[in-house]
Amino acid sequence: MDGSRLRGIWLPGLMIAASLLPARLSAGGAAVVLSGNLSSYEEAAAGFRGAFDEAVKEYRLSSSGIDSAVLRDIRFQSPKIILAVGSQAAVEAAHSFPGVPVIYCMVVNPDRQGLLNKDNVYGIGFSIEESELFAKFREALPNLKRLGLIVDRHRDRKWIERIAGLGRKAGMEIVVERAGSKTEVPNAMRSLSGRMDAFWMTTDSSVSNKFAFDTVSDFCLKSRIPLLVPVESLVAAGGLMSVTSGAGSIGAQAASLARELLDGKRPRESLARPAKIDVTVNLETARKIGATISDPILRNAAVVR
């Protein structure tokens, strides 16, 4: 996976350009706005289209500036609901169409995008409940006793305490180092050396960037430490395993939420957890670090060779 593709996970494009469907689909229905051309965005949109029971029209973000004509096209369509795929699409849709229910997905750290608890804006998150995540880690790596991670320096201590408690229930110790920025990640990784059996990469800003990923993955490869990553695409980039929800199933879940909203039902929370868990394993990385993934996990996992 090249650097530009990796950056696209965290830093989507900056503007809207339309991908027009036939005119008969131009009124009502759903508008789907994608933050670029990532395959995961396409999969989420396809999952939504396949599960939504009304007409769907797609628009796409590009990097050439705001196209007022496209915004006008969306207003002319007068969609009943908008699906925004990726961070920039979500922010743009929430800002430009306050009167239309907006569902977003494939957005890392929606709190930092100002999307949480916003009127008429709902999300399908990336994150699997940590208790389920840790159970999958332990099932895949039965000898895992110490799980290392790096968190942002401002990360709430209560969150760390909660994670530590969930780790103990799963039979492992959570070993934490803090980093104020990506430049502190190398020292933080050295501090974890010899104190962890695997490294868990979260979506904290200090580690959710290309420099940090390259630093962490290189360290883990040389130290023969399993690297557990937050998105499937980073497994292809060298991580050992991800436990997440596939983009297609997230899109289908967004379609179910869209139908509930159009039927007048409002969810209790503005950000829903993914309903389906998918595991992806990189067998080449496993071979390089000498890791053995348990058979029950491999039987049900997507495999990168």
C-alpha positions in Angstrom: 0.0 0.0 0.0 1.6 3.3 -1.1 1.9 6.4 1.1 -0.7 8.4 -0.8 -3.3 5.6 -0.3 -2.4 5.4 3.4 -2.8 9.1 3.9 -6.2 8.9 2.2 -7.5 6.9 5.2 -7.0 9.9 7.5 -6.9 12.9 5.2 -9.6 12.6 2.6 -10.1 15.1 -0.3 -11.4 18.6 -0.1 -14.4 19.2 -2.3 -17.4 17.8 -4.1 -17.6 16.8 -7.7 -20.7 14.9 -9.0 -20.9 11.4 -10.4 -24.3 11.7 -12.1 -26.8 9.0 -12.5 -29.8 9.1 -14.8 -32.2 12.0 -14.5 -35.1 9.8 -13.3 -33.2 9.3 -10.1 -32.7 13.1 -9.5 -35.6 13.7 -7.1 -35.9 12.6 -3.5 -34.3 9.3 -2.4 -30.8 9.4 -1.0 -27.7 11.4 -1.9 -24.4 9.5 -1.3 -21.3 11.8 -1.0 -17.9 10.1 -1.1 -14.7 11.7 0.1 -12.6 10.5 -2.9 -11.9 7.2 -4.7 -10.7 4.9 -1.9 -11.9 1.3 -2.4 -13.3 1.3 1.1 -15.5 4.3 0.3 -16.7 2.5 -2.9 -17.5 -0.6 -0.8 -19.5 1.4 1.8 -21.5 3.1 -1.0 -22.2 -0.2 -2.6 -23.3 -1.7 0.7 -25.7 1.2 1.2 -27.1 1.0 -2.4 -27.7 -2.7 -2.0 -29.7 -2.4 1.2 -31.5 0.9 0.6 -35.0 0.6 -0.9 -35.2 4.0 -2.6 -33.3 5.7 -5.4 -29.7 6.7 -4.8 -27.6 9.3 -6.5 -23.8 9.6 -5.9 -21.5 12.6 -5.7 -17.7 12.5 -5.2 -15.1 14.7 -3.5 -12.1 16.0 -5.4 -9.3 18.4 -4.6 -10.0 21.3 -6.9 -12.1 23.5 -4.7 -15.8 23.8 -3.7 -18.1 23.4 -6.7 -21.2 25.4 -6.0 -22.9 23.8 -9.0 -22.7 20.4 -7.4 -24.1 21.7 -4.1 -26.8 23.2 -6.2 -27.4 19.7 -7.8 -27.8 18.1 -4.5 -30.3 20.8 -3.4 -32.1 20.3 -6.7 -32.3 16.5 -6.0 -33.8 17.4 -2.6 -32.8 14.1 -1.0 -34.7 12.7 1.9 -31.4 11.6 3.5 -27.7 12.0 2.8 -25.0 9.3 3.3 -21.5 10.9 3.7 -18.6 8.5 3.3 -15.4 9.8 4.8 -14.5 12.8 6.9 -14.7 15.6 4.5 -17.9 14.5 3.0 -19.4 14.2 6.5 -18.3 17.7 7.5 -19.4 19.3 4.2 -22.8 17.6 4.3 -23.5 18.4 8.0 -22.6 22.1 7.3 -24.3 22.5 4.0 -27.6 20.6 4.5 -28.7 21.1 8.1 -32.3 20.4 7.2 -31.6 16.9 5.8 -30.8 13.9 8.0 -27.1 13.0 7.5 -25.6 9.6 8.2 -21.8 9.4 8.0 -19.5 6.4 7.9 -15.8 5.6 7.4 -14.8 8.6 9.5 -11.9 8.2 11.9 -12.3 10.2 15.2 -15.7 11.9 14.4 -15.4 13.8 17.7 -12.5 15.8 16.3 -14.6 16.6 13.2 -17.3 18.1 15.3 -19.8 15.4 14.3 -20.9 14.0 17.6 -24.1 15.1 19.2 -24.9 17.3 16.3 -28.6 17.9 15.3 -29.8 15.6 12.5 -26.4 14.0 12.1 -25.8 10.3 12.9 -22.8 8.0 12.4 -21.8 4.4 12.0 -18.4 4.1 13.7 -15.3 2.1 12.9 -14.6 1.0 16.5 -15.5 -2.4 17.8 -16.3 -2.5 21.5 -13.0 -3.0 23.3 -14.2 -6.0 25.3 -14.9 -7.8 21.9 -11.7 -6.5 20.5 -9.6 -7.9 23.3 -11.4 -11.2 23.2 -10.5 -11.6 19.5 -6.9 -10.6 20.2 -6.6 -13.3 22.9 -8.4 -15.8 20.7 -6.0 -15.2 17.8 -2.8 -15.0 20.0 -3.5 -17.3 23.1 -0.1 -16.5 24.6 -0.8 -12.7 24.6 -0.3 -11.4 28.2 1.0 -7.8 27.7 -0.6 -5.5 25.1 1.3 -2.3 24.4 -0.2 0.9 23.0 0.6 4.6 22.6 -2.0 7.2 23.4 -2.1 10.9 22.9 -0.7 12.9 25.8 -4.1 14.5 26.5 -5.9 11.1 26.5 -8.3 10.9 29.4 -7.0 8.9 32.3 -10.4 7.4 32.9 -10.4 5.9 29.4 -7.0 4.3 30.2 -8.3 3.0 33.5 -11.3 1.5 31.8 -9.2 -0.1 29.1 -6.9 -1.5 31.7 -9.8 -3.1 33.5 -11.1 -4.6 30.3 -7.7 -6.0 29.6 -7.5 -7.6 33.0 -10.9 -9.3 32.4 -9.5 -10.6 29.1 -6.4 -12.0 30.9 -3.8 -9.5 29.9 -2.0 -6.3 31.0 -2.3 -3.1 29.1 1.0 -1.3 28.9 0.6 2.4 28.0 3.0 5.0 26.8 2.0 8.6 25.9 3.1 10.7 22.9 2.5 14.4 22.4 3.0 14.1 18.6 4.2 11.7 16.0 7.8 12.7 16.6 7.6 11.2 20.1 6.5 7.8 18.8 10.0 6.4 18.2 10.9 7.0 21.9 7.6 5.7 23.1 8.1 2.5 21.1 11.6 2.1 22.6 10.1 2.5 26.1 7.7 -0.4 25.3 10.5 -2.7 24.2 10.6 -5.8 26.3 7.4 -4.9 28.0 4.8 -6.1 25.5 3.9 -9.3 23.6 1.9 -7.4 20.9 1.2 -3.7 20.0 -2.3 -2.3 19.5 -2.5 0.7 17.2 -5.5 2.9 17.9 -6.8 5.9 16.0 -5.2 8.4 18.4 -3.7 11.3 16.4 -0.1 10.6 17.5 -0.2 7.2 15.8 -2.8 7.6 13.1 -0.4 9.0 10.5 2.0 7.6 7.9 5.2 8.4 9.8 3.9 6.8 13.0 2.7 3.7 11.1 6.0 3.3 9.3 7.9 3.7 12.6 5.7 1.3 14.5 5.5 -1.4 11.8 9.2 -1.3 11.3 9.8 -1.7 15.0 7.3 -4.5 15.3 8.8 -6.4 12.3 12.4 -6.1 13.6 11.3 -7.1 17.1 9.0 -9.9 15.9 6.0 -8.4 17.7 2.5 -8.7 16.4 1.0 -5.4 15.2 -2.7 -5.2 15.7 -4.1 -2.3 13.5 -7.5 -0.4 13.5 -8.4 -0.8 9.8 -8.2 -3.6 7.3 -6.1 -1.5 4.8 -3.3 -1.4 7.3 -3.1 -5.2 7.4 -2.3 -5.1 3.7 0.4 -2.5 4.6 2.1 -4.9 7.0 0.0 -5.1 10.1 -0.6 -8.6 11.4 -4.4 -8.4 12.1 -7.3 -6.0 12.3 -10.6 -6.6 14.0 -13.1 -4.2 12.5 -16.3 -4.1 10.4 -16.0 -4.3 6.6 -16.9 -1.2 4.6 -19.7 -3.0 2.8 -21.4 -4.1 6.0 -21.0 -0.6 7.5 -22.8 0.8 4.3 -25.6 -1.8 4.7 -26.0 -0.8 8.4 -26.2 2.9 7.3 -29.0 1.9 5.0 -30.9 0.3 7.9 -30.4 3.4 10.0 -31.6 5.6 7.1 -34.8 3.6 6.8 -35.4 4.0 10.6 -34.8 7.7 10.4 -37.2 8.1 7.4 -39.8 6.1 9.4 -39.6 8.6 12.2 -37.4 6.5 14.6 -34.5 8.3 16.3 -31.5 6.3 17.7 -30.6 6.7 21.3 -27.0 7.6 20.4 -25.7 9.7 17.6 -22.8 7.2 16.9 -23.6 3.5 16.5 -21.1 0.7 16.9 -20.6 -1.6 13.9 -23.1 -4.4 13.9 -20.8 -7.0 12.3 -17.2 -8.0 13.2 -14.6 -8.9 10.5 -11.1 -10.2 11.1 -8.3 -9.8 8.6 -4.9 -11.5 8.9 -1.7 -11.0 7.0 -0.1 -14.4 6.7 3.1 -13.0 5.2 3.6 -10.8 8.2 2.8 -13.7 10.5 5.5 -15.7 8.8 8.1 -12.9 9.0 7.6 -12.5 12.8 7.1 -16.1 13.6 3.5 -15.6 14.9 1.0 -18.4 14.9 -2.7 -17.4 14.5 -5.2 -19.8 16.1 -7.2 -22.0 13.8 -10.6 -20.7 14.9 -9.6 -17.2 13.9 -8.1 -18.2 10.6 -11.2 -20.3 9.6 -13.3 -17.1 9.7 -10.8 -14.4 8.7 -10.1 -12.7 5.5 -6.5 -13.5 4.6 -3.8 -11.4 3.1 -0.9 -13.5 1.7 
